[in-house]
Amino acid sequence: MDDPALYWSAVRATRLRIADLLEQLTPAEWEQESLCQGWRVRDVAGHLALVPTVTTWNMIAAAPRARFSPDRINTALARRHGSRDPADLIATIRAHADTRRTAKALDTRNALFDAVVHGQDIALPLARQLPVPAEHSRDALLRVWSMGWPFHAERRLASFTLRATDTDWTVGDGPEITGPALALLLLSTGRTARLDALQGDGIDQLRTSPANH
């Protein structure tokens, strides 16, 4: 969205909804695997608590042990902070729900999609509900589709037309994949957990694609 105030209002609301969800979880649920490969629910919570306060120096310090891989750095920091007490993680997410910064090596334009997607990474495996306004998912899609690395959504899904049924968003040229913007956002970020919410000629091709097995 073009208005920074509206954008950060959406980020704040998403972070607070995630904190509300985390408060409901049992100790066993905190240890379950999330949709984010290799991350437990508590690791995702650790990442969300860290993003508004992390510095580039924190990332540099973690780099050697992570073999200078951005993905490994991200995972190492998420696991480190995810080891904190759940109440502390929840309090940190709440305290920084309004924070508009992150490490200089990162990009605040990623804050909304990061929170929306990671919220679903927590909620879906636990069969929990975490509603997302369609316009927030649409704005997250616009960012993911334009950014290339690490998802390369436009390249991966280049042979399909993606069309949201609950908001104004359509991209591509090919067999259609239609459904809620949130399900399309998860697909665009490499998650297949909500393929059941998508329809169209393209979804049958996608389900049989080797990349999705």
N, C-alpha and C positions, 0 to 999 in steps of 0.2 A: 504494500500500500504506500501511496506517495506521502501521506501525512505522517511525520515521525511520531506525533502524539498518539495517533490511532494505532500505529505499529507497536509502540511500546506498551500501550494499554492492552493489546492482544497478548504480548509476551507476558506481562504481569498476570493477566487472568489465567493464562495457561499454567504458569508456574504455581500459582496458588491452588488451582484445581488438582495439580499433581501432588502438592503437599497435603491437601485434604484426603486424597486417595491413599497416600502413604500412611497417614495416621490410622487408617482402617485395617492395615495389613497385620497378619499374625507373624510371629517370629519365623515360622516355617516358610511363609510366603516371601519374606525378605531374602531367603536363601535360594529360592527357585531360579531357574534359568529364565532370562528375558528373551525377547525376540532378537535382541542385539547379540550376535553370535559370540559366545565365550564370556558374556557378561551376565552375572546374576542381577536380580532386581536391585540389590543393594549397590552394585557397581554402577548401574544406571542412575540411581539416586545420588551416588557420589559424584558422578559426572555433572549432573544437573546442579548440585550444590556448588561445584567448583567453577563452572563456566563464568559466572559473573565476577569472580575474584581472582582467577588464575592470571599469572603474569607470563610474559615471554621468558623471563628468567626461570620460572618453574618448569617450563617446557624444555629449555636448554639443559637444565640440570638433569632432567629425566632422559635426555636423548642418548647418551652413551650406552647405558644399560639396555635401552630399547633399540639399539643398533641404528639410531637416527631415522627410524621409520615413523612417519606421522601416525599411522594406525597403532603401532606399538606404544608410542608415547601416550597417545590418547587412552589406550587400554591400561597402561601402567598407572597413570594418574587416576583413572576411574576406580581401579581396584584399591589403590592406596587410600583414597578418600572414602570409598565405599566400605572400608573396614571400620569406620567410625560408628558410634552409637546411633541407631536409627533416629532417636529423638533429636540428636544434634544435627543430623542431616536434614530433617524436616524443618527445624528451626532456622537453619542456614538458608534453605530454599525460600522460606517465608521472608526472612530478613532482607534478602537480596532480590525479591520479586520485582522491585522497581529499578534495579541497577541496569544501567545502559552501557556498560563497558565490558570488555574482556581483554585477553592478551592482544598486544599489537600484532602478533603473528596470526591471529584469527580474524574473524570478520563479524561484526555485530549484525550484518544483514542475514546471518545464519541463525540468529537467536530464536526466531519464531519457529521455523521448521524443525530446529533441533529439539525444542521443547515439545512441540506437537508429536513428532515421531517417537521420541523417547518416552513420552507419556503412554503411547500405545504399546511400546516395547514392554512396559511394566504391566499395563492393564490386560491386554489380550491373553497372555499365557495364564493369567490368574482368573480368567473369566470374569473380570471386573469391568464396569462401565466407566468410561472417561469421555464424555461427549465433547465434541469440538465443533464450534460454529463453522458452517460451510465456507464462509468468507475467509476465515483464518486458514483453513486447508487450502483454499484457492491461492491465497497470498504465499503460502509455503510452497505450493506447486510452482508458482511463477519463479521463485528463487531457485528451487532445485533444478528446474528445467533449464535455467540460464547459466548455471555455474560449472557445468562439466564435472571435473574431479570433485569428490571421489565416486559419485554415483553414475556419471555419464548417461543420465536418463535419456537425453535426446538421441544419443547414439544407439543405446541398447534397444530402445523402443521405436526406432526410426521407421519401421515397416508397418506401424499401426497408427490409427487415429484414436486418440484418447479424448473422451468427452465426459465431463462431469454432468450429472443429472440434477444436482441440487444447487448449482451456481454456474456462472458464465465462465467456462474455461474449456477450450478445445484446442488440441494441437495435433499435428501429424497428417499423414495421407496414406491410408491403407485400410485394412479391415478394422472395424470399430471395436473398441473396448470402452464400455460405458458403465457408469456407476457413481456412487458418492465420491466427492472430491477427496475425502479422507482415505478411502480405499485406493484411489489412484495415486495419492501421495505415498502411501506405503509401498505400492508397486514400484513407483519411481525411485524409491530409496532402497530397492532390492529386497523388500519383504513380500512374502507370498501368503501371509496369514489371512488376508481378506480377499483372496481371489473369489471366494464364494459370494461376495457382494457385487461382483462385476459380471457384465453380460456382453453379448455381441459376438460376431463371427471371429474377431481377433482373440477372444479369451480362450477359445478352444485350441487355437494354434499355440497360444502362449503356454497353456497347460501341458502340451505335448513337447514343448521345446526342451532340449537337453539341459539348458541353463537353469531350468526350474526343477530339476530332479537331483 
